[in-house]
Amino acid sequence: MKNVWLIGAGGMAQDYIKVLDALDVDLRVIGRGEESAKKCQEMMSCSVTVGGLDNFLATNPSKAYYAIVAVGVEKLYESTKMLLEYGIKNILVEKPGAMTSEEFDELNSLSKEKKANVIIAYNRRFYASVLKAQDIIKEDGGVTSFNFEFTEWSHEIEKLVKADGVMQKWFLANSTHVVDMAFYLGGKPKEIKSFSNGGVSWHPSASNFAGAGVSETGALFNYHANWESAGRWSVEILTKEHRLIFRPMEKLQIQNRGAIAQEFDESIDYSLDEEFKPGLYLQTKSFLENDFTNMCSIEEQNNIINIYDKMANY
């Protein structure tokens, strides 16, 4: 049975506990506060070691082969760094993994020094809708163009209570779910032009975004988002034969060339995405099987962070 440490006891950690229970692992949950630990124990019927990761590691526990970091965004870098320095070789850390280019660079360098795998948990890469789209893209000979929208609902987000600095990096902390999925399917940017203006109190760098470019595979792409207007997350991938529409992103609609109708693909088995948080089961299973092929490594994230900063006007 595989030995797994789960760092965190909040809502995201509870989603992982449900998956890890189904995967039958030897799980140790490490939380910080008594209140979140108690709630986690009551809801998930599991024990939680409280006091935080630093105190836990100070007890010199036997090393786990796998660790999953599901703490607040502001603690991701610090927790991952502690685990690397302690000698953990396989770490799955919730997106975005860190908050600044300097932190990403440090984690990337440290992971190489420690010969460890640090993976950023973009679970949308494992949606049933995305897996089916990949098959269609392959059959059609690749992506020719794509577009995406990452509009955030400012009137709802401004009500959230987050740690200092998290809201100011909301594009990185949240919107990159959409951007990563689009670039994962369509190809990373080879060239990109980004424009932005506006700003809101909690995200002053920009609130209105647009841009275009060409991917490493030669596909043309464009994007937009207006956080002070109406909109929603969406991705559209175009091949020579189909338009693949993710709106909502959990489901796949298909428009055939020469047709007007856009129809949901009823052949897709969504059972895992309905039983667990979408994408989380297959993502975690792949991680525990050391199959990182379709996952975002810390090196990949470090290589694209400058583009994210440019898109968000950081």
C-alpha positions as CSV (number, residue, x, y, z in Angstrom):
1,M,0.0,0.0,0.0
2,K,1.4,3.4,-1.0
3,N,2.2,5.9,1.7
4,V,0.8,9.4,1.1
5,W,1.0,12.6,3.1
6,L,-1.8,15.1,2.4
7,I,-0.9,18.6,3.5
8,G,-4.0,20.6,4.3
9,A,-7.4,19.9,5.8
10,G,-9.7,22.4,4.0
11,G,-12.2,21.9,1.2
12,M,-9.7,20.9,-1.5
13,A,-7.9,18.5,0.9
14,Q,-11.3,16.9,1.6
15,D,-11.8,16.3,-2.2
16,Y,-8.4,14.6,-2.2
17,I,-9.3,12.4,0.8
18,K,-12.4,11.1,-1.0
19,V,-10.2,10.1,-4.0
20,L,-7.3,8.7,-1.9
21,D,-9.8,6.6,0.1
22,A,-11.1,5.1,-3.2
23,L,-7.5,4.4,-4.3
24,D,-6.8,2.6,-1.0
25,V,-3.6,4.3,0.1
26,D,-1.9,4.6,3.5
27,L,-2.9,8.2,4.2
28,R,-1.6,10.7,6.7
29,V,-3.4,14.1,6.8
30,I,-1.4,17.0,8.2
31,G,-3.3,20.2,9.0
32,R,-2.6,23.4,10.8
33,G,-5.6,24.8,12.7
34,E,-7.8,22.9,15.2
35,E,-11.0,24.2,13.6
36,S,-10.3,23.0,10.1
37,A,-8.9,19.7,11.4
38,K,-12.1,19.1,13.4
39,K,-14.3,19.8,10.5
40,C,-12.3,17.6,8.2
41,Q,-12.4,14.7,10.7
42,E,-16.1,15.0,11.1
43,M,-16.9,15.2,7.4
44,M,-14.4,12.7,6.1
45,S,-14.1,10.3,9.1
46,C,-10.3,10.5,9.1
47,S,-7.7,11.6,11.7
48,V,-5.7,14.8,11.2
49,T,-2.4,15.7,12.6
50,V,-2.6,19.3,13.7
51,G,0.1,22.0,14.2
52,G,1.3,22.5,10.6
53,L,3.8,20.9,8.3
54,D,6.8,22.5,10.0
55,N,6.0,21.0,13.4
56,F,5.1,17.6,11.8
57,L,8.5,17.4,10.0
58,A,10.3,18.4,13.2
59,T,9.1,15.1,14.7
60,N,11.3,13.3,12.1
61,P,8.6,11.1,10.6
62,S,9.5,8.3,8.2
63,K,9.6,9.8,4.7
64,A,6.5,9.3,2.5
65,Y,7.1,8.5,-1.2
66,Y,4.2,10.8,-2.2
67,A,3.0,14.1,-0.8
68,I,0.0,16.2,-2.0
69,V,0.0,19.9,-1.0
70,A,-3.6,21.3,-0.8
71,V,-3.1,24.3,1.5
72,G,-4.0,27.9,0.7
73,V,-2.3,29.5,-2.3
74,E,-0.2,31.7,-0.1
75,K,1.3,28.5,1.6
76,L,1.9,26.4,-1.5
77,Y,5.5,27.5,-2.1
78,E,6.6,27.3,1.5
79,S,5.0,23.8,2.0
80,T,6.5,22.4,-1.2
81,K,10.0,23.8,-0.4
82,M,9.8,22.2,3.1
83,L,8.9,18.8,1.6
84,L,11.7,19.0,-1.0
85,E,14.3,19.9,1.7
86,Y,13.0,17.0,3.8
87,G,13.6,14.6,1.0
88,I,10.1,13.8,-0.4
89,K,10.6,12.7,-4.0
90,N,7.1,13.0,-5.5
91,I,5.0,16.1,-4.7
92,L,1.7,17.0,-6.3
93,V,1.0,20.7,-5.4
94,E,-2.2,22.5,-6.0
95,K,-2.2,25.2,-8.7
96,P,-0.5,27.5,-9.3
97,G,2.3,26.1,-7.1
98,A,3.8,29.5,-6.1
99,M,3.1,33.2,-6.4
100,T,6.2,34.8,-8.1
101,S,8.6,33.9,-10.8
102,E,11.4,33.9,-8.2
103,E,9.5,31.2,-6.2
104,F,8.9,29.1,-9.2
105,D,12.5,29.3,-10.2
106,E,13.6,28.3,-6.8
107,L,11.3,25.3,-6.6
108,N,12.4,24.2,-10.1
109,S,16.1,24.4,-9.1
110,L,15.5,22.7,-5.8
111,S,13.5,19.8,-7.4
112,K,16.4,19.2,-9.8
113,E,19.0,19.3,-7.0
114,K,16.9,16.8,-4.9
115,K,16.1,14.7,-8.0
116,A,12.4,15.0,-7.1
117,N,9.2,15.3,-9.2
118,V,7.1,18.4,-8.4
119,I,3.8,18.4,-10.3
120,I,1.3,21.3,-10.5
121,A,-2.2,19.9,-10.1
122,Y,-4.2,21.2,-13.1
123,N,-7.0,18.7,-12.8
124,R,-8.8,19.9,-15.9
125,R,-6.2,18.1,-18.0
126,F,-7.9,14.9,-16.8
127,Y,-11.6,15.8,-17.5
128,A,-13.4,13.1,-19.4
129,S,-14.3,15.9,-21.9
130,V,-10.6,16.7,-22.4
131,L,-9.5,13.1,-22.8
132,K,-12.1,12.6,-25.5
133,A,-11.1,15.8,-27.2
134,Q,-7.5,14.6,-27.4
135,D,-8.6,11.5,-29.3
136,I,-10.6,13.6,-31.8
137,I,-7.7,16.0,-32.2
138,K,-5.3,13.1,-33.0
139,E,-7.8,11.6,-35.5
140,D,-8.2,15.0,-37.2
141,G,-4.5,15.6,-37.6
142,G,-4.0,18.3,-34.9
143,V,-5.3,21.7,-33.8
144,T,-5.4,24.5,-36.4
145,S,-6.7,27.3,-34.1
146,F,-8.2,27.8,-30.7
147,N,-9.7,30.5,-28.5
148,F,-10.5,30.9,-24.8
149,E,-12.1,33.2,-22.3
150,F,-11.3,33.4,-18.6
151,T,-13.8,36.0,-17.4
152,E,-14.0,36.1,-13.6
153,W,-17.2,37.2,-11.8
154,S,-15.8,40.3,-10.0
155,H,-19.0,40.9,-8.0
156,E,-18.7,37.4,-6.5
157,I,-14.9,37.2,-6.1
158,E,-14.6,40.6,-4.2
159,K,-16.7,39.0,-1.4
160,L,-14.1,36.2,-0.9
161,V,-11.8,36.3,2.1
162,K,-8.2,35.3,1.1
163,A,-4.7,35.8,2.5
164,D,-2.8,38.9,1.7
165,G,-1.5,38.9,-1.9
166,V,-3.7,36.1,-3.2
167,M,-6.5,38.3,-4.8
168,Q,-3.9,40.5,-6.3
169,K,-2.6,37.5,-8.2
170,W,-6.0,36.0,-9.1
171,F,-5.2,35.4,-12.7
172,L,-2.3,33.2,-11.6
173,A,-4.2,31.7,-8.7
174,N,-7.4,30.9,-10.5
175,S,-7.7,31.9,-14.2
176,T,-4.7,29.7,-15.2
177,H,-7.1,26.7,-14.9
178,V,-8.5,27.9,-18.2
179,V,-5.3,29.1,-19.8
180,D,-3.4,25.9,-18.9
181,M,-6.2,23.7,-20.4
182,A,-6.2,25.8,-23.6
183,F,-2.4,25.7,-24.1
184,Y,-2.3,22.0,-23.1
185,L,-4.7,21.1,-25.9
186,G,-3.7,23.7,-28.5
187,G,0.1,24.1,-27.8
188,K,2.2,26.4,-25.7
189,P,2.7,29.9,-27.2
190,K,5.6,30.4,-29.6
191,E,4.6,34.0,-30.1
192,I,2.1,36.0,-28.1
193,K,0.8,39.6,-28.0
194,S,-1.0,40.6,-24.9
195,F,-3.1,43.7,-24.1
196,S,-4.8,44.7,-20.9
197,N,-6.3,47.7,-19.1
198,G,-8.6,48.6,-16.3
199,G,-8.3,47.1,-12.8
200,V,-10.4,46.5,-9.7
201,S,-9.6,47.1,-6.1
202,W,-8.7,43.5,-5.4
203,H,-6.8,43.0,-8.8
204,P,-5.4,46.4,-9.7
205,S,-3.0,45.3,-12.5
206,A,-5.9,44.7,-15.0
207,S,-9.5,43.6,-15.3
208,N,-9.9,43.6,-19.1
209,F,-7.7,41.3,-21.2
210,A,-7.1,40.4,-24.8
211,G,-4.4,38.8,-26.9
212,A,-3.4,36.5,-29.7
213,G,-0.5,34.4,-30.9
214,V,0.7,31.3,-32.5
215,S,1.5,28.1,-30.6
216,E,4.5,25.8,-30.9
217,T,2.5,23.5,-33.1
218,G,1.6,26.3,-35.5
219,A,-2.0,26.8,-34.3
220,L,-3.3,30.4,-34.2
221,F,-5.0,31.4,-31.0
222,N,-6.8,34.4,-29.3
223,Y,-8.2,35.1,-25.9
224,H,-10.2,37.7,-24.0
225,A,-11.7,38.3,-20.6
226,N,-13.6,41.2,-19.0
227,W,-13.9,40.9,-15.3
228,E,-16.2,43.9,-15.1
229,S,-18.7,42.6,-17.6
230,A,-20.7,39.4,-18.3
231,G,-19.0,36.2,-19.4
232,R,-17.8,32.8,-18.3
233,W,-14.9,30.4,-18.7
234,S,-14.7,28.6,-22.0
235,V,-12.3,27.0,-24.4
236,E,-12.8,26.2,-28.1
237,I,-10.5,24.0,-30.1
238,L,-10.7,23.9,-33.9
239,T,-9.4,21.1,-36.1
240,K,-9.9,20.6,-39.9
241,E,-13.1,18.6,-39.1
242,H,-14.5,19.8,-35.8
243,R,-15.0,22.7,-33.4
244,L,-14.6,21.3,-29.9
245,I,-16.4,23.4,-27.3
246,F,-15.9,23.4,-23.6
247,R,-18.7,25.5,-22.2
248,P,-19.1,24.4,-19.4
249,M,-15.5,23.1,-19.4
250,E,-16.6,19.8,-17.8
251,K,-18.6,18.8,-20.9
252,L,-17.7,18.5,-24.6
253,Q,-19.9,20.0,-27.3
254,I,-19.0,19.2,-30.9
255,Q,-19.7,21.1,-34.1
256,N,-18.9,19.3,-37.3
257,R,-17.5,21.1,-40.3
258,G,-20.4,22.2,-42.6
259,A,-23.0,22.0,-39.7
260,I,-24.6,24.6,-37.6
261,A,-25.7,22.4,-34.7
262,Q,-23.5,22.2,-31.6
263,E,-24.2,19.0,-29.8
264,F,-23.0,17.5,-26.5
265,D,-21.1,14.3,-27.0
266,E,-23.3,11.7,-25.3
267,S,-20.8,8.9,-25.8
268,I,-18.5,10.2,-23.0
269,D,-18.4,8.4,-19.7
270,Y,-18.5,11.2,-17.1
271,S,-19.0,8.8,-14.1
272,L,-15.6,9.6,-12.4
273,D,-16.1,13.3,-12.9
274,E,-19.5,13.0,-11.3
275,E,-18.5,10.9,-8.4
276,F,-15.4,12.9,-7.5
277,K,-14.3,16.5,-8.1
278,P,-13.9,16.5,-11.9
279,G,-10.5,15.3,-13.1
280,L,-9.2,14.7,-9.6
281,Y,-9.4,10.9,-9.6
282,L,-7.5,10.3,-12.8
283,Q,-5.0,13.0,-12.0
284,T,-4.2,11.5,-8.5
285,K,-4.1,8.0,-9.9
286,S,-1.6,9.0,-12.5
287,F,0.5,10.8,-9.9
288,L,0.6,7.8,-7.6
289,E,1.5,5.6,-10.6
290,N,4.4,7.9,-11.5
291,D,2.8,8.6,-14.8
292,F,3.6,12.3,-15.3
293,T,3.1,12.3,-19.1
294,N,0.0,14.5,-19.2
295,M,0.8,16.6,-16.0
296,C,2.3,20.0,-15.6
297,S,5.8,19.8,-14.1
298,I,7.3,22.6,-12.0
299,E,9.7,23.1,-15.0
300,E,6.9,23.5,-17.4
301,Q,5.2,26.0,-15.0
302,N,8.5,27.9,-14.5
303,N,8.9,28.1,-18.3
304,I,5.5,29.7,-18.8
305,I,5.3,32.0,-15.8
306,N,6.7,35.0,-17.7
307,I,3.9,34.6,-20.3
308,Y,1.3,34.5,-17.5
309,D,2.8,37.6,-15.9
310,K,2.6,39.3,-19.3
311,M,-1.0,38.3,-19.9
312,A,-2.0,39.5,-16.4
313,N,0.1,42.7,-16.5
314,Y,2.0,41.7,-13.3
